[in-house]
Amino acid sequence: MLLRILAEDPLVFFIIVVALAGSLALHELGHALVALWSGDDTAKTAGRVTLNPFAHLDPFGTLLLLVAGVGWARPVPVNPLKFTNYRVGLFAVSIAGIVVNLLLALGFGLLIRFLLAVDPPTITAALRGGYISGLGVVALALLYATSINISLAVFNLLPIPPLDGSKILQSVLPASFQQLLWQLERYSIVAVVLVLTVLREPITRLILWAQGVFLKLMLG
């Protein structure tokens, strides 16, 4: 996916990788900060309350994001038993990274709208895959950054252990179901295989649909 851009335009690829690393780091930092605010200092003790992307990136998950368009960072360690309020803490921590990605997508989208107002012909041509130069390079990189963050938000919302969506589900389910979902996390490798095989096509369609809706709302 993104690796194709490396051969076509190394500068755009570089900007995208920087935006990707930053987005993944901020996603995990969101989890870590909200966990700390909820009474759990596990992530802080592990050195995860940081903007340093190397503290958060998972090599395999990042590679998959570059190649397949779906991936993940290294999960922030949390101990829900330390939360001041278990259910509220679990929900807030689980959804924090997704909210961060949506806010980043909104910010990048607004920057694209600003550039469109500054130089409509150049930016429009760049966004439509035409000739790019100057601000067009920036706009195209912002477009990819927006798409990446929507992809991360939608992917992490899936109720598949160990993704954030499964923990959001745990926070609202009766206690009898929560233990089952925690146990399913032991088989996360099975979930990875399913995502890359059987579920890859429907997940990709869902992500592309969400990206299209978001960009249409932002850019018209």
Z-matrix of the N, CA and C atoms (Angstrom, degrees):
N
C 1 1.473
C 2 1.528 1 110.68
N 3 1.353 2 115.74 1 -84.06
C 4 1.458 3 119.73 2 -178.26
C 5 1.518 4 112.59 3 -70.24
N 6 1.342 5 117.22 4 -24.97
C 7 1.458 6 119.96 5 -179.84
C 8 1.526 7 111.27 6 -62.95
N 9 1.319 8 117.03 7 -27.83
C 10 1.461 9 121.11 8 178.35
C 11 1.524 10 110.78 9 -62.11
N 12 1.334 11 115.55 10 -33.41
C 13 1.459 12 120.98 11 -178.99
C 14 1.524 13 110.74 12 -67.51
N 15 1.341 14 116.96 13 -29.22
C 16 1.462 15 120.86 14 179.63
C 17 1.520 16 110.98 15 -57.50
N 18 1.343 17 116.64 16 -42.02
C 19 1.465 18 120.54 17 179.89
C 20 1.527 19 111.63 18 -73.95
N 21 1.334 20 116.53 19 -31.83
C 22 1.458 21 120.18 20 -176.67
C 23 1.513 22 112.75 21 -81.91
N 24 1.332 23 117.53 22 -41.33
C 25 1.465 24 121.08 23 -178.21
C 26 1.523 25 109.61 24 -155.36
N 27 1.337 26 118.02 25 93.36
C 28 1.468 27 121.91 26 -178.16
C 29 1.529 28 113.29 27 -57.32
N 30 1.339 29 118.21 28 -33.92
C 31 1.456 30 120.68 29 -178.88
C 32 1.516 31 110.96 30 -65.13
N 33 1.319 32 116.84 31 -46.76
C 34 1.468 33 121.05 32 177.86
C 35 1.525 34 109.78 33 -62.14
N 36 1.327 35 116.14 34 -41.71
C 37 1.465 36 119.92 35 178.77
C 38 1.525 37 110.93 36 -59.64
N 39 1.323 38 116.50 37 -43.95
C 40 1.463 39 121.03 38 179.98
C 41 1.528 40 110.98 39 -61.01
N 42 1.327 41 116.32 40 -45.04
C 43 1.466 42 120.54 41 179.86
C 44 1.521 43 110.32 42 -63.01
N 45 1.332 44 116.20 43 -40.21
C 46 1.463 45 120.58 44 -179.71
C 47 1.526 46 110.72 45 -65.15
N 48 1.340 47 116.63 46 -42.98
C 49 1.471 48 120.35 47 -179.48
C 50 1.523 49 110.45 48 -62.91
N 51 1.337 50 116.77 49 -39.95
C 52 1.462 51 120.66 50 177.12
C 53 1.529 52 110.01 51 -62.70
N 54 1.343 53 116.19 52 -45.35
C 55 1.468 54 120.36 53 179.10
C 56 1.521 55 110.88 54 -64.48
N 57 1.332 56 116.47 55 -38.01
C 58 1.464 57 121.36 56 179.60
C 59 1.524 58 110.86 57 -64.99
N 60 1.338 59 115.62 58 -48.91
C 61 1.468 60 119.50 59 -179.83
C 62 1.523 61 110.73 60 -61.17
N 63 1.330 62 116.03 61 -41.76
C 64 1.461 63 120.21 62 178.68
C 65 1.519 64 112.12 63 -64.87
N 66 1.322 65 116.54 64 -40.60
C 67 1.466 66 121.02 65 -179.11
C 68 1.529 67 111.41 66 -65.85
N 69 1.337 68 116.20 67 -43.19
C 70 1.457 69 120.17 68 178.26
C 71 1.531 70 110.92 69 -64.46
N 72 1.338 71 115.55 70 -42.17
C 73 1.465 72 119.82 71 179.79
C 74 1.524 73 110.84 72 -63.31
N 75 1.327 74 116.68 73 -44.01
C 76 1.468 75 120.34 74 -179.70
C 77 1.526 76 111.42 75 -67.55
N 78 1.324 77 116.55 76 -34.69
C 79 1.471 78 120.87 77 176.11
C 80 1.532 79 109.93 78 -58.09
N 81 1.329 80 115.61 79 -50.97
C 82 1.462 81 119.59 80 -178.45
C 83 1.522 82 111.93 81 -71.18
N 84 1.338 83 116.96 82 -34.97
C 85 1.462 84 119.76 83 176.31
C 86 1.526 85 110.48 84 -61.95
N 87 1.338 86 116.47 85 -36.37
C 88 1.465 87 120.53 86 176.63
C 89 1.516 88 111.18 87 -59.13
N 90 1.342 89 116.33 88 -45.57
C 91 1.467 90 120.39 89 176.48
C 92 1.528 91 110.74 90 -58.58
N 93 1.345 92 115.36 91 -48.54
C 94 1.464 93 120.76 92 -174.61
C 95 1.525 94 111.91 93 -62.98
N 96 1.334 95 116.32 94 -43.98
C 97 1.469 96 120.02 95 -178.37
C 98 1.530 97 111.66 96 -66.21
N 99 1.334 98 116.20 97 -44.48
C 100 1.462 99 119.29 98 -178.64
C 101 1.529 100 110.23 99 -67.17
N 102 1.338 101 116.87 100 -34.85
C 103 1.457 102 119.74 101 175.86
C 104 1.527 103 110.47 102 -62.20
N 105 1.329 104 115.57 103 -42.91
C 106 1.465 105 120.12 104 178.82
C 107 1.522 106 110.76 105 -63.13
N 108 1.337 107 116.20 106 -43.94
C 109 1.468 108 120.53 107 178.94
C 110 1.531 109 111.44 108 -65.72
N 111 1.346 110 115.94 109 -23.78
C 112 1.468 111 120.12 110 -179.35
C 113 1.520 112 112.77 111 -89.52
N 114 1.334 113 116.75 112 2.37
C 115 1.456 114 120.19 113 175.98
C 116 1.514 115 116.39 114 106.62
N 117 1.350 116 117.67 115 -2.16
C 118 1.461 117 120.99 116 -177.98
C 119 1.531 118 110.11 117 -106.46
N 120 1.324 119 117.61 118 116.44
C 121 1.466 120 121.34 119 -178.72
C 122 1.526 121 112.52 120 -98.67
N 123 1.343 122 117.78 121 14.30
C 124 1.466 123 121.33 122 -178.05
C 125 1.522 124 112.03 123 -58.41
N 126 1.327 125 117.21 124 -46.69
C 127 1.462 126 121.40 125 -179.04
C 128 1.528 127 110.93 126 -65.40
N 129 1.313 128 116.48 127 -39.48
C 130 1.467 129 120.20 128 178.95
C 131 1.520 130 110.08 129 -62.88
N 132 1.330 131 117.07 130 -44.32
C 133 1.453 132 121.86 131 179.37
C 134 1.528 133 111.28 132 -62.38
N 135 1.336 134 116.25 133 -32.37
C 136 1.466 135 121.52 134 -179.98
C 137 1.521 136 112.57 135 -83.16
N 138 1.331 137 117.34 136 1.31
C 139 1.458 138 120.85 137 179.02
C 140 1.509 139 114.71 138 76.74
N 141 1.333 140 116.87 139 26.35
C 142 1.459 141 120.21 140 -176.65
C 143 1.524 142 113.10 141 -98.26
N 144 1.328 143 118.51 142 -3.21
C 145 1.468 144 120.07 143 174.82
C 146 1.522 145 106.38 144 -87.26
N 147 1.323 146 115.41 145 72.71
C 148 1.457 147 122.00 146 -175.72
C 149 1.519 148 110.20 147 -152.43
N 150 1.337 149 115.47 148 154.49
C 151 1.462 150 121.53 149 176.11
C 152 1.528 151 111.46 150 -89.32
N 153 1.317 152 117.18 151 -3.53
C 154 1.465 153 120.77 152 -179.80
C 155 1.528 154 109.76 153 -65.59
N 156 1.331 155 117.93 154 112.13
C 157 1.469 156 119.66 155 -176.11
C 158 1.523 157 113.28 156 -62.16
N 159 1.339 158 117.53 157 -28.31
C 160 1.463 159 119.78 158 -177.76
C 161 1.529 160 111.84 159 -69.16
N 162 1.331 161 116.46 160 -18.40
C 163 1.467 162 119.83 161 176.49
C 164 1.522 163 111.30 162 -78.20
N 165 1.335 164 116.60 163 -16.50
C 166 1.468 165 120.86 164 -173.52
C 167 1.527 166 114.39 165 -114.87
N 168 1.331 167 117.75 166 -24.18
C 169 1.461 168 119.59 167 -172.53
C 170 1.524 169 112.11 168 -73.41
N 171 1.323 170 114.91 169 138.06
C 172 1.459 171 122.72 170 173.06
C 173 1.531 172 107.11 171 -103.74
N 174 1.327 173 118.99 172 119.50
C 175 1.472 174 120.53 173 -174.76
C 176 1.525 175 113.54 174 -53.44
N 177 1.340 176 117.05 175 -47.38
C 178 1.462 177 120.37 176 -177.40
C 179 1.521 178 111.11 177 -68.54
N 180 1.339 179 116.75 178 -43.73
C 181 1.466 180 120.45 179 179.77
C 182 1.513 181 112.36 180 -63.55
N 183 1.344 182 116.66 181 -38.14
C 184 1.471 183 120.94 182 178.86
C 185 1.526 184 110.39 183 -68.81
N 186 1.335 185 116.27 184 -41.47
C 187 1.466 186 120.34 185 178.32
C 188 1.523 187 111.03 186 -61.02
N 189 1.327 188 116.48 187 -42.58
C 190 1.465 189 120.16 188 178.62
C 191 1.525 190 111.34 189 -62.69
N 192 1.330 191 116.27 190 -38.17
C 193 1.459 192 119.70 191 179.81
C 194 1.521 193 110.46 192 -64.13
N 195 1.329 194 116.52 193 -39.12
C 196 1.463 195 120.97 194 179.17
C 197 1.527 196 111.88 195 -69.76
N 198 1.326 197 116.29 196 -37.68
C 199 1.467 198 120.84 197 -174.50
C 200 1.522 199 112.71 198 -90.23
N 201 1.352 200 115.87 199 -45.66
C 202 1.464 201 120.18 200 -172.51
C 203 1.514 202 114.64 201 -106.28
N 204 1.336 203 116.61 202 -12.31
C 205 1.459 204 119.41 203 178.78
C 206 1.515 205 114.39 204 88.43
N 207 1.339 206 118.07 205 -3.39
C 208 1.469 207 122.39 206 173.84
C 209 1.524 208 108.03 207 -129.94
N 210 1.329 209 116.44 208 143.18
C 211 1.450 210 118.67 209 -178.59
C 212 1.518 211 110.49 210 -175.31
N 213 1.319 212 116.87 211 -166.89
C 214 1.451 213 120.60 212 -175.07
C 215 1.521 214 109.59 213 -158.70
N 216 1.317 215 115.61 214 165.99
C 217 1.460 216 122.48 215 172.50
C 218 1.526 217 108.74 216 -101.36
N 219 1.328 218 117.03 217 179.67
C 220 1.461 219 121.24 218 178.40
C 221 1.523 220 108.66 219 -73.85
N 222 1.328 221 117.92 220 121.12
C 223 1.471 222 120.05 221 -176.13
C 224 1.532 223 112.28 222 -57.91
N 225 1.322 224 115.20 223 139.96
C 226 1.456 225 120.86 224 176.05
C 227 1.531 226 108.87 225 -74.68
N 228 1.338 227 118.49 226 129.53
C 229 1.469 228 119.78 227 178.55
C 230 1.524 229 110.95 228 -71.93
N 231 1.312 230 116.27 229 130.10
C 232 1.467 231 120.73 230 177.82
C 233 1.521 232 109.18 231 -134.38
N 234 1.310 233 115.34 232 154.28
C 235 1.467 234 122.15 233 174.83
C 236 1.526 235 107.22 234 -123.53
N 237 1.341 236 116.88 235 95.16
C 238 1.471 237 120.45 236 -176.45
C 239 1.521 238 113.87 237 -57.01
N 240 1.333 239 116.72 238 -24.21
C 241 1.471 240 119.70 239 -179.58
C 242 1.529 241 111.84 240 -66.45
N 243 1.332 242 116.74 241 -17.30
C 244 1.465 243 120.78 242 178.75
C 245 1.534 244 112.36 243 -87.90
N 246 1.332 245 117.14 244 -11.03
C 247 1.456 246 119.67 245 -178.19
C 248 1.527 247 110.23 246 -61.46
N 249 1.314 248 115.94 247 140.25
C 250 1.461 249 120.77 248 176.19
C 251 1.518 250 110.57 249 -59.45
N 252 1.328 251 115.28 250 -41.07
C 253 1.467 252 122.24 251 174.60
C 254 1.524 253 106.60 252 -129.91
N 255 1.321 254 116.58 253 111.85
C 256 1.466 255 120.59 254 -171.29
C 257 1.522 256 113.36 255 -54.53
N 258 1.318 257 117.51 256 -55.17
C 259 1.467 258 120.63 257 -174.61
C 260 1.536 259 111.63 258 -67.14
N 261 1.320 260 115.71 259 -46.47
C 262 1.464 261 119.24 260 -179.70
C 263 1.531 262 110.26 261 -63.66
N 264 1.328 263 115.82 262 -42.99
C 265 1.457 264 119.86 263 179.36
C 266 1.510 265 112.49 264 -63.10
N 267 1.334 266 117.15 265 -45.19
C 268 1.464 267 121.46 266 -179.58
C 269 1.524 268 110.76 267 -62.55
N 270 1.341 269 116.46 268 -42.75
C 271 1.465 270 119.80 269 179.08
C 272 1.528 271 110.96 270 -64.90
N 273 1.336 272 116.59 271 -48.17
C 274 1.462 273 120.97 272 -176.21
C 275 1.522 274 111.72 273 -63.91
N 276 1.320 275 116.62 274 -44.75
C 277 1.471 276 120.53 275 -179.94
C 278 1.524 277 110.37 276 -65.18
N 279 1.318 278 117.08 277 -41.57
C 280 1.470 279 121.15 278 -176.91
C 281 1.517 280 112.47 279 -67.01
N 282 1.320 281 116.81 280 -37.49
C 283 1.460 282 119.47 281 -175.86
C 284 1.530 283 112.37 282 -89.07
N 285 1.339 284 117.18 283 -10.39
C 286 1.469 285 120.86 284 -174.80
C 287 1.521 286 112.92 285 -58.64
N 288 1.334 287 116.71 286 -46.68
C 289 1.465 288 119.49 287 -178.67
C 290 1.515 289 112.40 288 -63.63
N 291 1.323 290 115.97 289 -38.14
C 292 1.473 291 120.89 290 178.99
C 293 1.524 292 110.39 291 -64.61
N 294 1.334 293 116.19 292 -42.88
C 295 1.464 294 120.67 293 178.02
C 296 1.528 295 110.13 294 -61.57
N 297 1.329 296 117.13 295 -41.52
C 298 1.470 297 121.29 296 178.01
C 299 1.521 298 110.31 297 -58.98
N 300 1.336 299 116.93 298 -46.45
C 301 1.464 300 120.12 299 -179.96
C 302 1.521 301 112.24 300 -62.98
N 303 1.325 302 117.57 301 -39.30
C 304 1.458 303 120.86 302 178.76
C 305 1.533 304 110.93 303 -66.71
N 306 1.331 305 116.60 304 -38.99
C 307 1.463 306 120.27 305 177.92
C 308 1.526 307 110.86 306 -66.83
N 309 1.336 308 116.89 307 -38.94
C 310 1.463 309 120.00 308 176.89
C 311 1.527 310 110.56 309 -64.67
N 312 1.337 311 116.43 310 -43.07
C 313 1.472 312 119.87 311 178.19
C 314 1.522 313 110.28 312 -60.71
N 315 1.324 314 116.69 313 -40.99
C 316 1.459 315 120.89 314 177.90
C 317 1.525 316 110.69 315 -62.99
N 318 1.338 317 116.45 316 -44.01
C 319 1.461 318 120.09 317 179.54
C 320 1.511 319 112.39 318 -63.58
N 321 1.337 320 116.99 319 -45.32
C 322 1.467 321 120.49 320 178.28
C 323 1.522 322 110.84 321 -63.73
N 324 1.338 323 116.21 322 -40.12
C 325 1.464 324 119.91 323 178.78
C 326 1.520 325 112.22 324 -62.24
N 327 1.334 326 116.24 325 -41.02
C 328 1.471 327 120.39 326 178.31
C 329 1.524 328 111.21 327 -65.34
N 330 1.337 329 116.80 328 -35.39
C 331 1.470 330 120.16 329 177.05
C 332 1.534 331 110.67 330 -64.99
N 333 1.339 332 115.97 331 -38.16
C 334 1.467 333 119.48 332 177.42
C 335 1.527 334 110.21 333 -64.09
N 336 1.330 335 116.77 334 -41.94
C 337 1.464 336 120.70 335 178.47
C 338 1.524 337 110.57 336 -62.00
N 339 1.326 338 115.81 337 -38.63
C 340 1.466 339 119.84 338 177.88
C 341 1.535 340 110.49 339 -63.06
N 342 1.347 341 116.46 340 -45.16
C 343 1.461 342 120.15 341 179.69
C 344 1.524 343 111.08 342 -65.14
N 345 1.321 344 116.91 343 -35.18
C 346 1.467 345 120.23 344 176.48
C 347 1.523 346 111.35 345 -61.64
N 348 1.317 347 115.69 346 -36.96
C 349 1.467 348 119.65 347 178.36
C 350 1.519 349 111.72 348 -71.12
N 351 1.344 350 116.66 349 -30.19
C 352 1.467 351 120.95 350 -178.77
C 353 1.520 352 111.80 351 -76.50
N 354 1.339 353 116.44 352 -44.97
C 355 1.476 354 120.16 353 -176.27
C 356 1.527 355 109.36 354 -145.00
N 357 1.339 356 117.55 355 76.81
C 358 1.469 357 121.15 356 -175.63
C 359 1.525 358 115.17 357 -54.53
N 360 1.357 359 120.01 358 -47.68
C 361 1.471 360 118.62 359 -176.79
C 362 1.527 361 113.45 360 -61.26
N 363 1.335 362 116.85 361 -46.58
C 364 1.467 363 120.88 362 -177.24
C 365 1.516 364 111.44 363 -65.14
N 366 1.325 365 116.03 364 -45.68
C 367 1.470 366 120.22 365 -176.29
C 368 1.518 367 110.64 366 -69.40
N 369 1.324 368 116.79 367 -42.02
C 370 1.466 369 120.40 368 178.91
C 371 1.514 370 110.99 369 -60.87
N 372 1.334 371 116.62 370 -43.95
C 373 1.468 372 120.93 371 179.20
C 374 1.522 373 110.80 372 -62.17
N 375 1.328 374 116.84 373 -42.01
C 376 1.465 375 120.77 374 -179.22
C 377 1.522 376 111.18 375 -65.39
N 378 1.324 377 116.96 376 -43.27
C 379 1.464 378 120.82 377 -177.93
C 380 1.521 379 112.14 378 -68.49
N 381 1.329 380 115.73 379 -25.26
C 382 1.468 381 120.10 380 179.68
C 383 1.517 382 112.78 381 -92.28
N 384 1.343 383 116.05 382 8.14
C 385 1.454 384 119.82 383 176.15
C 386 1.503 385 114.54 384 86.15
N 387 1.322 386 117.30 385 14.99
C 388 1.455 387 120.96 386 178.84
C 389 1.515 388 112.06 387 -86.97
N 390 1.314 389 115.90 388 -156.97
C 391 1.462 390 121.26 389 -178.61
C 392 1.524 391 109.68 390 -66.37
N 393 1.340 392 116.08 391 134.21
C 394 1.459 393 119.18 392 179.76
C 395 1.524 394 110.94 393 -122.57
N 396 1.304 395 115.04 394 141.26
C 397 1.463 396 121.42 395 175.98
C 398 1.522 397 107.98 396 -163.34
N 399 1.306 398 116.84 397 155.67
C 400 1.458 399 120.38 398 176.09
C 401 1.516 400 112.34 399 57.07
N 402 1.335 401 115.33 400 -122.57
C 403 1.464 402 120.96 401 -178.70
C 404 1.526 403 112.28 402 -63.90
N 405 1.326 404 115.90 403 -23.47
C 406 1.464 405 119.54 404 178.77
C 407 1.518 406 112.00 405 -62.49
N 408 1.339 407 117.02 406 -36.92
C 409 1.464 408 121.14 407 177.51
C 410 1.522 409 110.31 408 -63.00
N 411 1.332 410 115.63 409 -44.17
C 412 1.461 411 120.96 410 179.40
C 413 1.523 412 110.21 411 -63.46
N 414 1.330 413 116.17 412 -44.48
C 415 1.467 414 120.50 413 -178.81
C 416 1.528 415 111.26 414 -62.30
N 417 1.344 416 116.26 415 -41.44
C 418 1.462 417 119.83 416 -179.70
C 419 1.532 418 110.63 417 -66.01
N 420 1.335 419 116.35 418 -40.50
C 421 1.456 420 120.38 419 177.63
C 422 1.524 421 110.53 420 -63.96
N 423 1.325 422 116.86 421 -40.33
C 424 1.466 423 121.03 422 177.90
C 425 1.527 424 111.00 423 -64.88
N 426 1.320 425 116.17 424 -35.61
C 427 1.466 426 120.40 425 177.97
C 428 1.526 427 110.57 426 -63.29
N 429 1.333 428 115.68 427 -45.62
C 430 1.458 429 119.35 428 177.96
C 431 1.519 430 110.95 429 -64.98
N 432 1.339 431 117.18 430 -40.20
C 433 1.463 432 121.16 431 179.27
C 434 1.524 433 110.32 432 -62.39
N 435 1.329 434 116.71 433 -40.36
C 436 1.462 435 121.00 434 176.81
C 437 1.524 436 110.23 435 -62.02
N 438 1.324 437 115.88 436 -46.79
C 439 1.464 438 120.67 437 -179.13
C 440 1.523 439 111.60 438 -63.18
N 441 1.330 440 116.24 439 -39.09
C 442 1.463 441 120.92 440 179.23
C 443 1.528 442 110.45 441 -61.36
N 444 1.335 443 116.21 442 -44.03
C 445 1.460 444 119.27 443 -177.32
C 446 1.527 445 112.05 444 -70.33
N 447 1.317 446 117.42 445 -35.37
C 448 1.464 447 119.46 446 174.06
C 449 1.522 448 109.45 447 -65.18
N 450 1.339 449 116.12 448 -41.05
C 451 1.459 450 120.76 449 178.04
C 452 1.525 451 111.24 450 -60.09
N 453 1.336 452 116.51 451 -45.13
C 454 1.468 453 120.54 452 179.57
C 455 1.529 454 111.26 453 -63.81
N 456 1.337 455 116.20 454 -41.64
C 457 1.462 456 120.04 455 -178.42
C 458 1.524 457 111.17 456 -64.81
N 459 1.325 458 116.74 457 -48.23
C 460 1.469 459 120.74 458 -178.16
C 461 1.527 460 110.89 459 -66.54
N 462 1.327 461 116.37 460 -44.57
C 463 1.461 462 120.48 461 -178.77
C 464 1.527 463 110.96 462 -60.46
N 465 1.332 464 116.31 463 -44.64
C 466 1.462 465 119.74 464 -178.01
C 467 1.522 466 112.89 465 -72.25
N 468 1.324 467 117.54 466 -18.01
C 469 1.464 468 120.73 467 176.71
C 470 1.522 469 112.76 468 -75.30
N 471 1.330 470 117.55 469 -15.82
C 472 1.463 471 120.28 470 -178.55
C 473 1.534 472 109.63 471 -61.89
N 474 1.325 473 117.47 472 133.65
C 475 1.476 474 121.38 473 -178.05
C 476 1.524 475 112.64 474 -79.40
N 477 1.333 476 115.63 475 51.06
C 478 1.463 477 121.41 476 -178.77
C 479 1.522 478 108.82 477 -115.83
N 480 1.344 479 118.81 478 117.89
C 481 1.463 480 119.82 479 177.62
C 482 1.534 481 110.32 480 -58.48
N 483 1.332 482 120.04 481 136.60
C 484 1.467 483 126.89 482 7.26
C 485 1.535 484 113.24 483 -101.58
N 486 1.343 485 118.17 484 25.32
C 487 1.458 486 120.53 485 -177.81
C 488 1.534 487 110.96 486 -66.44
N 489 1.336 488 115.60 487 161.15
C 490 1.464 489 120.74 488 -176.64
C 491 1.526 490 112.41 489 -57.65
N 492 1.324 491 115.96 490 -34.00
C 493 1.458 492 119.51 491 -177.97
C 494 1.510 493 113.13 492 -60.26
N 495 1.342 494 117.30 493 -33.22
C 496 1.467 495 119.86 494 179.98
C 497 1.522 496 110.60 495 -69.22
N 498 1.338 497 116.59 496 -34.29
C 499 1.468 498 119.74 497 179.80
C 500 1.527 499 110.94 498 -77.20
N 501 1.337 500 116.95 499 -32.21
C 502 1.463 501 119.87 500 173.25
C 503 1.528 502 108.70 501 -61.41
N 504 1.330 503 115.25 502 -42.36
C 505 1.470 504 120.57 503 178.06
C 506 1.526 505 110.77 504 -62.72
N 507 1.332 506 116.13 505 -41.36
C 508 1.467 507 119.95 506 178.85
C 509 1.522 508 111.86 507 -59.72
N 510 1.330 509 115.82 508 -36.81
C 511 1.463 510 119.41 509 -175.37
C 512 1.525 511 113.12 510 -67.34
N 513 1.333 512 117.30 511 -18.74
C 514 1.464 513 119.84 512 -178.06
C 515 1.528 514 112.85 513 -112.42
N 516 1.339 515 117.08 514 -10.57
C 517 1.463 516 120.31 515 -179.67
C 518 1.530 517 110.89 516 -81.93
N 519 1.343 518 117.21 517 157.01
C 520 1.473 519 120.35 518 173.70
C 521 1.525 520 110.52 519 -59.22
N 522 1.314 521 116.90 520 154.03
C 523 1.461 522 122.85 521 -176.65
C 524 1.529 523 112.28 522 -55.65
N 525 1.324 524 117.50 523 -32.65
C 526 1.467 525 120.84 524 -177.21
C 527 1.530 526 112.20 525 -64.15
N 528 1.341 527 117.93 526 -26.87
C 529 1.457 528 121.58 527 -179.74
C 530 1.531 529 111.96 528 -89.77
N 531 1.325 530 116.84 529 -22.94
C 532 1.452 531 120.02 530 -175.46
C 533 1.527 532 111.76 531 -64.15
N 534 1.325 533 117.04 532 -41.73
C 535 1.461 534 120.65 533 -179.47
C 536 1.528 535 111.00 534 -60.27
N 537 1.337 536 116.34 535 -37.39
C 538 1.461 537 121.01 536 179.58
C 539 1.517 538 110.48 537 -62.58
N 540 1.350 539 117.17 538 -44.34
C 541 1.458 540 120.97 539 -179.12
C 542 1.527 541 111.58 540 -67.38
N 543 1.331 542 116.88 541 -37.06
C 544 1.466 543 119.28 542 175.89
C 545 1.525 544 110.33 543 -62.10
N 546 1.332 545 116.49 544 -40.42
C 547 1.466 546 120.51 545 -179.16
C 548 1.526 547 111.48 546 -67.32
N 549 1.344 548 116.42 547 -34.35
C 550 1.456 549 120.10 548 -179.76
C 551 1.527 550 112.47 549 -64.60
N 552 1.336 551 117.44 550 -22.39
C 553 1.459 552 120.65 551 179.60
C 554 1.521 553 111.85 552 -64.66
N 555 1.333 554 117.31 553 -20.73
C 556 1.458 555 120.43 554 176.56
C 557 1.528 556 111.50 555 -63.79
N 558 1.332 557 114.95 556 -24.13
C 559 1.465 558 119.88 557 -177.12
C 560 1.529 559 111.06 558 -107.14
N 561 1.320 560 116.00 559 35.37
C 562 1.464 561 120.41 560 -177.50
C 563 1.529 562 112.21 561 -61.98
N 564 1.337 563 116.80 562 -27.76
C 565 1.464 564 119.21 563 178.51
C 566 1.518 565 110.53 564 -62.72
N 567 1.345 566 116.43 565 -32.51
C 568 1.470 567 120.28 566 177.00
C 569 1.522 568 109.70 567 -65.74
N 570 1.338 569 116.29 568 -40.44
C 571 1.465 570 120.74 569 178.56
C 572 1.518 571 110.33 570 -62.89
N 573 1.337 572 117.21 571 -40.21
C 574 1.466 573 121.24 572 178.72
C 575 1.523 574 110.38 573 -61.27
N 576 1.328 575 116.47 574 -44.89
C 577 1.472 576 120.96 575 179.28
C 578 1.527 577 110.41 576 -62.17
N 579 1.334 578 117.10 577 -43.05
C 580 1.470 579 120.66 578 179.29
C 581 1.520 580 111.39 579 -63.06
N 582 1.332 581 115.91 580 -41.99
C 583 1.464 582 120.30 581 -179.90
C 584 1.518 583 111.02 582 -62.80
N 585 1.317 584 117.19 583 -37.50
C 586 1.466 585 121.51 584 -177.53
C 587 1.524 586 113.27 585 -83.67
N 588 1.331 587 117.41 586 -10.59
C 589 1.469 588 119.83 587 -177.83
C 590 1.529 589 111.28 588 -121.90
N 591 1.319 590 115.82 589 -89.93
C 592 1.469 591 120.88 590 -173.83
C 593 1.528 592 112.79 591 -60.89
N 594 1.337 593 116.59 592 -41.78
C 595 1.465 594 119.93 593 -174.23
C 596 1.521 595 113.80 594 -91.55
N 597 1.317 596 116.88 595 -4.12
C 598 1.470 597 118.94 596 -173.27
C 599 1.529 598 112.07 597 -60.72
N 600 1.335 599 117.16 598 -47.00
C 601 1.466 600 119.61 599 -176.48
C 602 1.526 601 112.60 600 -64.81
N 603 1.349 602 119.87 601 -50.21
C 604 1.471 603 118.29 602 179.00
C 605 1.529 604 113.09 603 -64.47
N 606 1.341 605 117.71 604 -34.91
C 607 1.464 606 120.08 605 177.83
C 608 1.525 607 110.23 606 -66.26
N 609 1.330 608 116.04 607 -42.11
C 610 1.469 609 120.46 608 178.58
C 611 1.520 610 110.76 609 -61.61
N 612 1.343 611 116.57 610 -42.81
C 613 1.469 612 120.06 611 178.62
C 614 1.522 613 110.97 612 -62.70
N 615 1.333 614 116.37 613 -41.69
C 616 1.462 615 120.69 614 179.10
C 617 1.530 616 111.03 615 -62.45
N 618 1.330 617 116.35 616 -44.52
C 619 1.460 618 120.62 617 -179.70
C 620 1.524 619 111.15 618 -64.75
N 621 1.320 620 116.84 619 -44.11
C 622 1.464 621 120.76 620 179.41
C 623 1.526 622 111.07 621 -63.06
N 624 1.333 623 116.15 622 -38.94
C 625 1.465 624 120.17 623 177.08
C 626 1.523 625 110.32 624 -62.90
N 627 1.322 626 116.96 625 -46.28
C 628 1.466 627 121.13 626 -179.45
C 629 1.529 628 110.74 627 -63.34
N 630 1.327 629 116.84 628 -41.33
C 631 1.459 630 120.52 629 177.92
C 632 1.525 631 110.65 630 -62.14
N 633 1.334 632 115.97 631 -43.83
C 634 1.458 633 120.22 632 -179.89
C 635 1.519 634 112.68 633 -62.83
N 636 1.337 635 116.26 634 -44.23
C 637 1.461 636 120.32 635 178.56
C 638 1.519 637 111.14 636 -62.64
N 639 1.341 638 116.07 637 -45.37
C 640 1.466 639 120.37 638 -178.57
C 641 1.525 640 111.24 639 -62.81
N 642 1.323 641 116.59 640 -47.21
C 643 1.471 642 120.07 641 -177.38
C 644 1.521 643 111.44 642 -67.27
N 645 1.332 644 116.17 643 -34.64
C 646 1.462 645 119.23 644 177.96
C 647 1.524 646 110.51 645 -65.77
N 648 1.333 647 116.42 646 -41.18
C 649 1.455 648 120.27 647 177.98
C 650 1.528 649 112.01 648 -66.19
N 651 1.339 650 115.80 649 -37.02
C 652 1.459 651 120.63 650 -177.22
C 653 1.524 652 112.98 651 -78.21
N 654 1.354 653 115.10 652 -42.65
C 655 1.464 654 119.26 653 -170.88
C 656 1.524 655 114.07 654 -111.15
N 657 1.316 656 116.62 655 -12.46
C 658 1.450 657 119.44 656 179.29
C 659 1.511 658 113.10 657 80.89
